[in-house]
Amino acid sequence: MKLTELLAATIEELKGRETELKREMFNLRFQQAVGGSLENPMRIRNVKREIARIKTVVQQRKAEG
């Protein structure tokens, strides 16, 4: 998701997306541990960054009130 999409989403939508990404991160780490290779190893990095972006937007919204 792009930053504009994150800013336009509601907190509930963001938390849902975060849950999906955490599930995907678990699966990617599991595949890496068991198989040792992934189709796209950069996906782990991208997922981590997207989770961080979502958490940042949620925290900003909570701080605003």
Secondary structure, 3 states (H helix, E strand, C coil): CCHHHHHHCCHHHHHHHHHHHHHHHHHHHHHHHHHCCCCCCHHHHHHHHHHHHHHHHHHHHHHHC
